[in-house]
Amino acid sequence: MAFCTQWIDDETAATSIEYAFIAALIALGIVGAVGEIAPALNSIFERVAEPM
């Protein structure tokens, strides 16, 4: 019974899980931003490549 109580009160992994959620949100933000910027960058690279 003491093990169960200790296991329930243990919060050492909570910080790791929070950091994982933060990293996942940052990754989603980066993916979303790249998805929005990609068409504009593609057109810029095409305009630069045409004269070459």
PEHU-V452235 format. One record per pair of residues at least 4 apart in sequence whose ideal C-beta (glycine too) atoms are under 7 Angstrom apart, sorted by the first residue. I is the first residue (numbers start at 1). J is the second residue. D is the distance in whole Angstrom. If there is no record, write none. Layout:
# PEHU-V452235
i:j:d
I:J:D
I:J:D
This chain:
# PEHU-V452235
i:j:d
1:5:7
2:6:6
3:7:6
4:8:6
5:9:6
6:10:6
13:17:6
14:18:6
15:19:6
16:20:6
17:21:7
18:22:6
19:23:6
20:24:6
21:25:6
22:26:6
23:27:6
24:28:6
25:29:6
26:30:6
27:31:6
28:32:6
29:33:6
30:34:6
31:35:6
32:36:7
33:37:6
34:38:6
37:41:6
38:42:6
39:43:7
40:44:7
41:45:6
42:46:6
43:47:6
44:48:6
45:49:6
46:50:7
